[in-house]
Structures are given as structure tokens and as C-alpha cells.
């Protein structure tokens, strides 16, 4: 399912079919060009900024993809400034091994991060999880507007259930690991009982009306698909 694509041929509310706008903040031209092309193929509209200053002066976007290493100011400072004035979803791009920095990014208000090198599929899933909308058959999830529908009917979900569904729907058909769910929904520093996830999955299955929507993959995580 591609963002912005009306896959089920039913009329969508005004504006919902507009492409999700990504502000891509990256100083390396070749990297930015490759990413922009990939994201545009996936149906996103991409605006580029090569410096922190350009990022802060850019038009509002639906999601900011923010490289940590920029020539003028570092990505964390940009993240802090953006967050101070807007709740736009921010995904930080960090280099391998910068574990502490990732935590810093999340504490500064980033919604998620990707670690280089990453694949386009992973990146798209991360973007969809924070800046939907995503459609999986009869199910619609819009992470940005915090809504979910089944057969066009609104689902009454708790905030954590919506986060969980958005993460699973963003990469429907693929297994999302328990550690990723814990990290994204319950915070990076919390690695307590994973039982909490099972409780939320059980509740979500009840609300979806069919447990087959969410398949448990033993010892790994969960996979969402239309029964
Ligand atoms: Ca860079």
C-alpha cells in the first residue's frame, strides 16, 4: 500500500490523498538525491535542506528526516529548535554505533531514528509509523492524525494501542520485533517485562474483531496482515 494512493476505490476525505511531505535534511548531495528519489517513488513529496539553517527556514512538512552530521549546526540542535515550535514527526539519521546519541535524539524530542546503513523499506516503514496514513485492506491507520478505522468505522483505541497498530501497519506483512515495539512505545530505557505488549496485543485483537489480524511470531515479535 502506498501513501497517498486510494487503493480501495472508496472516496477519501478531502486532503487525505495529498502526498505526505518530507523535509529531508542532509548535506551530502549524493545521499540526499538517492533518498529523495527513493521516497518520491514511494509516493512522498520531498523537499531538501542541506544545512541546519535551511531546515529551520523551510516550509512546514509532515515529517522531518534529519541527519545528525550537518555542516553548520549539529542535527540535535536542529531537532531541539524544531521541536520547540512544532510537533512535526522527526526521524534522526545516525551512524552505526552511536547508541548514546540515539537516546539523546529521542530525549530532544525526535520520534524515531534510523541507523546507517539502512534500506529504503525500513525508512519508509519508520516514516509511515509516525506520519501515516497507511491502509492494510479494510484497515486504515493514520499515525499523524491519531486515528484508525476498520471498514470505514472509527476504532476506539487507547494511545498505546494506536501506537502499536501504527507500527505494525507501517510495515504490514513483516515481523516487528518485541524490542522495537518496547523501545518505540514504552521508551528506550525500559526493558522490563514484555508481558505488557501481550496485554495490548490481546486488547487490539479484540477491537479488530479477529485475532488473525495480528500474528505472534514466537520469540521474535508480531506481524499484521488482513485475515
Ligand atoms: Ca551529513
py3Dmol code that shows the C-alpha trace and the ligand (Angstrom):
import py3Dmol

protein = """\
ATOM      1  CA  UNK A   1       0.000   0.000   0.000  1.00  0.00           C
ATOM      2  CA  UNK A   2       1.431   3.347  -0.975  1.00  0.00           C
ATOM      3  CA  UNK A   3       0.852   6.516   0.892  1.00  0.00           C
ATOM      4  CA  UNK A   4      -1.475   8.820  -0.940  1.00  0.00           C
ATOM      5  CA  UNK A   5      -2.865   6.035  -3.054  1.00  0.00           C
ATOM      6  CA  UNK A   6      -6.571   5.364  -2.839  1.00  0.00           C
ATOM      7  CA  UNK A   7      -6.234   1.609  -3.013  1.00  0.00           C
ATOM      8  CA  UNK A   8      -9.769   0.596  -2.188  1.00  0.00           C
ATOM      9  CA  UNK A   9     -11.507   2.956  -4.604  1.00  0.00           C
ATOM     10  CA  UNK A  10     -13.722   4.480  -1.932  1.00  0.00           C
ATOM     11  CA  UNK A  11     -13.776   8.263  -1.713  1.00  0.00           C
ATOM     12  CA  UNK A  12     -11.308   9.613   0.816  1.00  0.00           C
ATOM     13  CA  UNK A  13     -11.904  12.724   2.908  1.00  0.00           C
ATOM     14  CA  UNK A  14     -10.603  15.901   1.342  1.00  0.00           C
ATOM     15  CA  UNK A  15      -6.863  16.223   1.736  1.00  0.00           C
ATOM     16  CA  UNK A  16      -6.196  12.642   2.739  1.00  0.00           C
ATOM     17  CA  UNK A  17      -4.980  11.767  -0.739  1.00  0.00           C
ATOM     18  CA  UNK A  18      -2.367  14.544  -0.721  1.00  0.00           C
ATOM     19  CA  UNK A  19       1.192  13.216  -0.616  1.00  0.00           C
ATOM     20  CA  UNK A  20       2.930  13.214   2.749  1.00  0.00           C
ATOM     21  CA  UNK A  21       5.562  15.980   2.671  1.00  0.00           C
ATOM     22  CA  UNK A  22       9.034  15.030   3.854  1.00  0.00           C
ATOM     23  CA  UNK A  23      11.702  17.593   4.716  1.00  0.00           C
ATOM     24  CA  UNK A  24      14.977  15.817   4.001  1.00  0.00           C
ATOM     25  CA  UNK A  25      17.870  17.447   5.874  1.00  0.00           C
ATOM     26  CA  UNK A  26      21.154  16.093   4.548  1.00  0.00           C
ATOM     27  CA  UNK A  27      24.271  17.934   3.383  1.00  0.00           C
ATOM     28  CA  UNK A  28      25.708  15.180   1.196  1.00  0.00           C
ATOM     29  CA  UNK A  29      24.218  15.708  -2.225  1.00  0.00           C
ATOM     30  CA  UNK A  30      24.567  12.148  -3.494  1.00  0.00           C
ATOM     31  CA  UNK A  31      22.981  10.695  -0.344  1.00  0.00           C
ATOM     32  CA  UNK A  32      20.153  13.236  -0.405  1.00  0.00           C
ATOM     33  CA  UNK A  33      19.495  12.673  -4.097  1.00  0.00           C
ATOM     34  CA  UNK A  34      19.307   8.894  -3.712  1.00  0.00           C
ATOM     35  CA  UNK A  35      16.984   9.156  -0.704  1.00  0.00           C
ATOM     36  CA  UNK A  36      14.764  11.766  -2.348  1.00  0.00           C
ATOM     37  CA  UNK A  37      14.337   9.640  -5.459  1.00  0.00           C
ATOM     38  CA  UNK A  38      13.518   6.557  -3.398  1.00  0.00           C
ATOM     39  CA  UNK A  39      10.976   8.401  -1.258  1.00  0.00           C
ATOM     40  CA  UNK A  40       9.331  10.038  -4.270  1.00  0.00           C
ATOM     41  CA  UNK A  41       8.936   6.615  -5.865  1.00  0.00           C
ATOM     42  CA  UNK A  42       7.083   5.609  -2.691  1.00  0.00           C
ATOM     43  CA  UNK A  43       4.650   8.466  -3.173  1.00  0.00           C
ATOM     44  CA  UNK A  44       6.129  11.048  -0.802  1.00  0.00           C
ATOM     45  CA  UNK A  45       6.722  14.681  -1.712  1.00  0.00           C
ATOM     46  CA  UNK A  46      10.298  15.597  -0.777  1.00  0.00           C
ATOM     47  CA  UNK A  47      11.834  18.966  -0.014  1.00  0.00           C
ATOM     48  CA  UNK A  48      15.564  19.106   0.625  1.00  0.00           C
ATOM     49  CA  UNK A  49      17.645  21.196   3.009  1.00  0.00           C
ATOM     50  CA  UNK A  50      21.455  20.934   3.060  1.00  0.00           C
ATOM     51  CA  UNK A  51      22.102  22.832   6.296  1.00  0.00           C
ATOM     52  CA  UNK A  52      20.545  23.220   9.709  1.00  0.00           C
ATOM     53  CA  UNK A  53      19.719  26.841   8.935  1.00  0.00           C
ATOM     54  CA  UNK A  54      17.932  25.846   5.718  1.00  0.00           C
ATOM     55  CA  UNK A  55      15.993  23.186   7.643  1.00  0.00           C
ATOM     56  CA  UNK A  56      14.797  25.733  10.199  1.00  0.00           C
ATOM     57  CA  UNK A  57      13.783  28.120   7.409  1.00  0.00           C
ATOM     58  CA  UNK A  58      11.958  25.509   5.354  1.00  0.00           C
ATOM     59  CA  UNK A  59       8.198  25.322   4.817  1.00  0.00           C
ATOM     60  CA  UNK A  60       6.225  23.120   7.239  1.00  0.00           C
ATOM     61  CA  UNK A  61       6.394  19.394   6.444  1.00  0.00           C
ATOM     62  CA  UNK A  62       4.540  16.289   7.604  1.00  0.00           C
ATOM     63  CA  UNK A  63       7.777  14.607   8.664  1.00  0.00           C
ATOM     64  CA  UNK A  64      11.425  15.668   9.017  1.00  0.00           C
ATOM     65  CA  UNK A  65      14.229  13.276   8.176  1.00  0.00           C
ATOM     66  CA  UNK A  66      17.203  14.794   9.956  1.00  0.00           C
ATOM     67  CA  UNK A  67      20.857  13.842   9.561  1.00  0.00           C
ATOM     68  CA  UNK A  68      22.890  14.230  12.735  1.00  0.00           C
ATOM     69  CA  UNK A  69      26.033  15.393  10.914  1.00  0.00           C
ATOM     70  CA  UNK A  70      25.398  18.734   9.246  1.00  0.00           C
ATOM     71  CA  UNK A  71      27.968  21.354   8.236  1.00  0.00           C
ATOM     72  CA  UNK A  72      26.696  24.324  10.270  1.00  0.00           C
ATOM     73  CA  UNK A  73      24.901  23.137  13.402  1.00  0.00           C
ATOM     74  CA  UNK A  74      24.535  19.556  14.554  1.00  0.00           C
ATOM     75  CA  UNK A  75      21.307  17.683  13.945  1.00  0.00           C
ATOM     76  CA  UNK A  76      20.455  17.573  17.640  1.00  0.00           C
ATOM     77  CA  UNK A  77      20.375  21.362  17.865  1.00  0.00           C
ATOM     78  CA  UNK A  78      18.116  21.454  14.812  1.00  0.00           C
ATOM     79  CA  UNK A  79      15.917  18.794  16.412  1.00  0.00           C
ATOM     80  CA  UNK A  80      15.614  20.833  19.602  1.00  0.00           C
ATOM     81  CA  UNK A  81      14.714  24.004  17.691  1.00  0.00           C
ATOM     82  CA  UNK A  82      12.153  22.268  15.501  1.00  0.00           C
ATOM     83  CA  UNK A  83      10.552  20.593  18.491  1.00  0.00           C
ATOM     84  CA  UNK A  84      10.366  23.861  20.397  1.00  0.00           C
ATOM     85  CA  UNK A  85       7.988  25.282  17.812  1.00  0.00           C
ATOM     86  CA  UNK A  86       6.152  22.313  16.290  1.00  0.00           C
ATOM     87  CA  UNK A  87       5.100  18.732  16.906  1.00  0.00           C
ATOM     88  CA  UNK A  88       6.152  17.598  13.414  1.00  0.00           C
ATOM     89  CA  UNK A  89       7.399  13.988  13.496  1.00  0.00           C
ATOM     90  CA  UNK A  90      11.210  13.948  13.410  1.00  0.00           C
ATOM     91  CA  UNK A  91      13.290  10.931  12.430  1.00  0.00           C
ATOM     92  CA  UNK A  92      17.009  11.252  13.127  1.00  0.00           C
ATOM     93  CA  UNK A  93      19.581   9.599  10.864  1.00  0.00           C
ATOM     94  CA  UNK A  94      22.543   8.390  12.912  1.00  0.00           C
ATOM     95  CA  UNK A  95      25.732   6.499  12.143  1.00  0.00           C
ATOM     96  CA  UNK A  96      26.283   2.949  13.308  1.00  0.00           C
ATOM     97  CA  UNK A  97      27.379   2.632  16.913  1.00  0.00           C
ATOM     98  CA  UNK A  98      26.128   5.998  18.087  1.00  0.00           C
ATOM     99  CA  UNK A  99      23.912   4.329  20.681  1.00  0.00           C
ATOM    100  CA  UNK A 100      24.129   7.101  23.232  1.00  0.00           C
ATOM    101  CA  UNK A 101      23.441   9.740  20.598  1.00  0.00           C
ATOM    102  CA  UNK A 102      20.249   7.979  19.592  1.00  0.00           C
ATOM    103  CA  UNK A 103      18.992   8.240  23.156  1.00  0.00           C
ATOM    104  CA  UNK A 104      19.928  11.922  23.165  1.00  0.00           C
ATOM    105  CA  UNK A 105      17.953  12.413  19.941  1.00  0.00           C
ATOM    106  CA  UNK A 106      14.845  10.837  21.418  1.00  0.00           C
ATOM    107  CA  UNK A 107      15.208  12.881  24.599  1.00  0.00           C
ATOM    108  CA  UNK A 108      15.385  16.042  22.496  1.00  0.00           C
ATOM    109  CA  UNK A 109      12.032  15.172  21.011  1.00  0.00           C
ATOM    110  CA  UNK A 110      12.822  13.067  17.940  1.00  0.00           C
ATOM    111  CA  UNK A 111      10.120  10.481  17.284  1.00  0.00           C
ATOM    112  CA  UNK A 112      12.413   7.796  15.957  1.00  0.00           C
ATOM    113  CA  UNK A 113      15.813   7.215  14.393  1.00  0.00           C
ATOM    114  CA  UNK A 114      17.346   5.098  11.677  1.00  0.00           C
ATOM    115  CA  UNK A 115      20.906   3.850  11.793  1.00  0.00           C
ATOM    116  CA  UNK A 116      23.117   3.979   8.723  1.00  0.00           C
ATOM    117  CA  UNK A 117      23.288   1.985   6.582  1.00  0.00           C
ATOM    118  CA  UNK A 118      19.531   1.497   6.297  1.00  0.00           C
ATOM    119  CA  UNK A 119      17.317   0.260   3.500  1.00  0.00           C
ATOM    120  CA  UNK A 120      14.552   2.264   1.868  1.00  0.00           C
ATOM    121  CA  UNK A 121      11.931  -0.198   3.108  1.00  0.00           C
ATOM    122  CA  UNK A 122      12.984   0.324   6.716  1.00  0.00           C
ATOM    123  CA  UNK A 123      12.996   4.088   6.272  1.00  0.00           C
ATOM    124  CA  UNK A 124       9.559   4.117   4.655  1.00  0.00           C
ATOM    125  CA  UNK A 125       8.159   1.963   7.462  1.00  0.00           C
ATOM    126  CA  UNK A 126       9.575   4.383  10.046  1.00  0.00           C
ATOM    127  CA  UNK A 127       8.082   7.366   8.239  1.00  0.00           C
ATOM    128  CA  UNK A 128       4.693   5.711   7.857  1.00  0.00           C
ATOM    129  CA  UNK A 129       4.664   4.756  11.539  1.00  0.00           C
ATOM    130  CA  UNK A 130       4.925   8.412  12.586  1.00  0.00           C
ATOM    131  CA  UNK A 131       3.361  10.225   9.638  1.00  0.00           C
ATOM    132  CA  UNK A 132       0.849   7.798   8.065  1.00  0.00           C
ATOM    133  CA  UNK A 133      -1.752   7.304   6.576  1.00  0.00           C
ATOM    134  CA  UNK A 134      -1.432   3.610   5.836  1.00  0.00           C
ATOM    135  CA  UNK A 135      -4.067   1.240   4.543  1.00  0.00           C
ATOM    136  CA  UNK A 136      -3.979  -2.523   5.051  1.00  0.00           C
ATOM    137  CA  UNK A 137      -7.031  -3.960   3.343  1.00  0.00           C
ATOM    138  CA  UNK A 138     -10.092  -2.954   5.372  1.00  0.00           C
ATOM    139  CA  UNK A 139      -7.927  -1.273   7.983  1.00  0.00           C
ATOM    140  CA  UNK A 140      -6.797   2.344   7.845  1.00  0.00           C
ATOM    141  CA  UNK A 141      -4.282   3.855  10.282  1.00  0.00           C
ATOM    142  CA  UNK A 142      -3.242   7.483  10.349  1.00  0.00           C
ATOM    143  CA  UNK A 143      -0.409   7.965  12.823  1.00  0.00           C
ATOM    144  CA  UNK A 144      -0.281  11.716  12.280  1.00  0.00           C
ATOM    145  CA  UNK A 145      -3.982  12.286  12.897  1.00  0.00           C
ATOM    146  CA  UNK A 146      -4.054   9.572  15.573  1.00  0.00           C
ATOM    147  CA  UNK A 147      -6.995   7.721  14.025  1.00  0.00           C
ATOM    148  CA  UNK A 148      -7.720   4.167  12.937  1.00  0.00           C
ATOM    149  CA  UNK A 149     -10.671   2.779  11.002  1.00  0.00           C
ATOM    150  CA  UNK A 150     -11.937  -0.673  10.120  1.00  0.00           C
ATOM    151  CA  UNK A 151     -14.370  -0.865   7.198  1.00  0.00           C
ATOM    152  CA  UNK A 152     -14.583   2.919   7.442  1.00  0.00           C
ATOM    153  CA  UNK A 153     -15.741   2.764  11.073  1.00  0.00           C
ATOM    154  CA  UNK A 154     -13.617   4.539  13.651  1.00  0.00           C
ATOM    155  CA  UNK A 155     -11.825   2.255  16.123  1.00  0.00           C
ATOM    156  CA  UNK A 156     -11.757   3.378  19.759  1.00  0.00           C
ATOM    157  CA  UNK A 157      -8.121   2.767  20.682  1.00  0.00           C
ATOM    158  CA  UNK A 158      -6.016   3.869  23.611  1.00  0.00           C
ATOM    159  CA  UNK A 159      -2.915   5.940  22.699  1.00  0.00           C
ATOM    160  CA  UNK A 160      -0.624   2.926  23.196  1.00  0.00           C
ATOM    161  CA  UNK A 161      -2.895   0.666  21.129  1.00  0.00           C
ATOM    162  CA  UNK A 162      -2.827   3.216  18.329  1.00  0.00           C
ATOM    163  CA  UNK A 163       0.992   3.410  18.509  1.00  0.00           C
ATOM    164  CA  UNK A 164       1.168  -0.375  18.382  1.00  0.00           C
ATOM    165  CA  UNK A 165      -1.206  -0.635  15.422  1.00  0.00           C
ATOM    166  CA  UNK A 166       0.609   2.160  13.565  1.00  0.00           C
ATOM    167  CA  UNK A 167       3.970   0.426  13.993  1.00  0.00           C
ATOM    168  CA  UNK A 168       2.598  -2.905  12.780  1.00  0.00           C
ATOM    169  CA  UNK A 169       0.626  -1.372   9.899  1.00  0.00           C
ATOM    170  CA  UNK A 170       3.599   0.712   8.724  1.00  0.00           C
ATOM    171  CA  UNK A 171       5.341  -2.492   7.686  1.00  0.00           C
ATOM    172  CA  UNK A 172       2.381  -4.814   7.230  1.00  0.00           C
ATOM    173  CA  UNK A 173       3.357  -8.378   6.411  1.00  0.00           C
ATOM    174  CA  UNK A 174       6.759  -8.007   8.080  1.00  0.00           C
ATOM    175  CA  UNK A 175       7.574  -9.033  11.637  1.00  0.00           C
ATOM    176  CA  UNK A 176       8.050  -6.122  14.019  1.00  0.00           C
ATOM    177  CA  UNK A 177      10.249  -7.219  16.911  1.00  0.00           C
ATOM    178  CA  UNK A 178       9.267  -7.002  20.552  1.00  0.00           C
ATOM    179  CA  UNK A 179      12.329  -4.901  21.300  1.00  0.00           C
ATOM    180  CA  UNK A 180      11.351  -2.338  18.651  1.00  0.00           C
ATOM    181  CA  UNK A 181       7.800  -2.171  19.997  1.00  0.00           C
ATOM    182  CA  UNK A 182       9.061  -1.748  23.549  1.00  0.00           C
ATOM    183  CA  UNK A 183      11.536   0.901  22.517  1.00  0.00           C
ATOM    184  CA  UNK A 184       9.124   2.919  20.413  1.00  0.00           C
ATOM    185  CA  UNK A 185       6.012   2.671  22.561  1.00  0.00           C
ATOM    186  CA  UNK A 186       7.300   2.342  26.087  1.00  0.00           C
ATOM    187  CA  UNK A 187      10.610   4.207  25.866  1.00  0.00           C
ATOM    188  CA  UNK A 188      14.190   3.281  25.054  1.00  0.00           C
ATOM    189  CA  UNK A 189      15.310   2.739  28.609  1.00  0.00           C
ATOM    190  CA  UNK A 190      12.528   0.394  29.546  1.00  0.00           C
ATOM    191  CA  UNK A 191      13.304  -3.283  29.056  1.00  0.00           C
ATOM    192  CA  UNK A 192      11.138  -4.773  31.760  1.00  0.00           C
ATOM    193  CA  UNK A 193       8.514  -7.450  31.308  1.00  0.00           C
ATOM    194  CA  UNK A 194       7.434  -7.847  27.712  1.00  0.00           C
ATOM    195  CA  UNK A 195       4.079  -9.103  29.054  1.00  0.00           C
ATOM    196  CA  UNK A 196       2.789  -5.553  28.634  1.00  0.00           C
ATOM    197  CA  UNK A 197       2.978  -5.963  24.866  1.00  0.00           C
ATOM    198  CA  UNK A 198       0.882  -9.142  25.003  1.00  0.00           C
ATOM    199  CA  UNK A 199      -1.799  -7.385  27.020  1.00  0.00           C
ATOM    200  CA  UNK A 200      -2.028  -4.597  24.434  1.00  0.00           C
ATOM    201  CA  UNK A 201      -1.949  -7.014  21.504  1.00  0.00           C
ATOM    202  CA  UNK A 202      -4.809  -9.015  23.075  1.00  0.00           C
ATOM    203  CA  UNK A 203      -6.872  -5.867  23.502  1.00  0.00           C
ATOM    204  CA  UNK A 204      -6.122  -4.729  19.954  1.00  0.00           C
ATOM    205  CA  UNK A 205      -7.134  -8.116  18.541  1.00  0.00           C
ATOM    206  CA  UNK A 206     -10.460  -7.868  20.358  1.00  0.00           C
ATOM    207  CA  UNK A 207     -11.096  -4.404  18.919  1.00  0.00           C
ATOM    208  CA  UNK A 208     -10.179  -5.577  15.402  1.00  0.00           C
ATOM    209  CA  UNK A 209     -12.768  -8.315  15.823  1.00  0.00           C
ATOM    210  CA  UNK A 210     -10.488 -11.086  14.574  1.00  0.00           C
ATOM    211  CA  UNK A 211      -7.324 -12.300  16.334  1.00  0.00           C
ATOM    212  CA  UNK A 212      -5.882 -13.336  12.950  1.00  0.00           C
ATOM    213  CA  UNK A 213      -5.092  -9.682  12.172  1.00  0.00           C
ATOM    214  CA  UNK A 214      -2.069  -9.842  14.462  1.00  0.00           C
ATOM    215  CA  UNK A 215       0.056 -12.944  14.213  1.00  0.00           C
ATOM    216  CA  UNK A 216       2.506 -13.678  17.009  1.00  0.00           C
ATOM    217  CA  UNK A 217       5.881 -14.928  15.815  1.00  0.00           C
ATOM    218  CA  UNK A 218       7.254 -16.822  18.789  1.00  0.00           C
ATOM    219  CA  UNK A 219      10.382 -15.374  20.289  1.00  0.00           C
ATOM    220  CA  UNK A 220      10.537 -12.569  17.718  1.00  0.00           C
ATOM    221  CA  UNK A 221       7.537 -10.287  17.586  1.00  0.00           C
ATOM    222  CA  UNK A 222       4.296  -9.639  15.726  1.00  0.00           C
ATOM    223  CA  UNK A 223       3.083  -9.376  12.170  1.00  0.00           C
ATOM    224  CA  UNK A 224      -0.034  -7.568  10.933  1.00  0.00           C
ATOM    225  CA  UNK A 225      -1.955  -8.763   7.904  1.00  0.00           C
ATOM    226  CA  UNK A 226      -5.537  -8.882   6.765  1.00  0.00           C
ATOM    227  CA  UNK A 227      -7.122 -12.208   7.746  1.00  0.00           C
TER     228      UNK A 227
END
"""
ligand_1 = """\
1
CA
Ca 25.621 14.609 6.682
"""
view = py3Dmol.view(width=600, height=400)
view.addModel(protein, "pdb")
view.setStyle({"model": 0}, {"cartoon": {"style": "trace"}})
view.addModel(ligand_1, "xyz")
view.setStyle({"model": 1}, {"stick": {}})
view.zoomTo()
view.show()
